[in-house]
Amino acid sequence: MIDDSREYLLKCAMKALRDAGVDDPEVDLFDAVLRNDLPLLKSALRRGADPNVRDARVIRRHFKRLTTPPVSEDLALAAVRLMGASRR
């Protein structure tokens, strides 16, 4: 089970990658699972997503994109929002 903060950051990372135009069925797979989107999940699997892929593998694959603006800025804002929410 993924804890809430990790799940939130993973959701933000997958959304940021999709918004940046990354065409990777495994990004779509994680995004679909995290958002409970069955049509996107089916599409990702049809496009060849590995249902056993680990989140760390997908993150490593797209590390450069995730650490380059504007994607990195989106993730930094998500982390700040998360820290603010945890202090309440």
Secondary structure, 3 states (H helix, E strand, C coil): CCCHHHHHHHHHHHHHHHHCCCCCHHHHHHHHHHHCCHHHHHHHHHCCCCCCCCHHHHHHHCHHHHCCCCHHHHHHHHHHHHHHHHCC
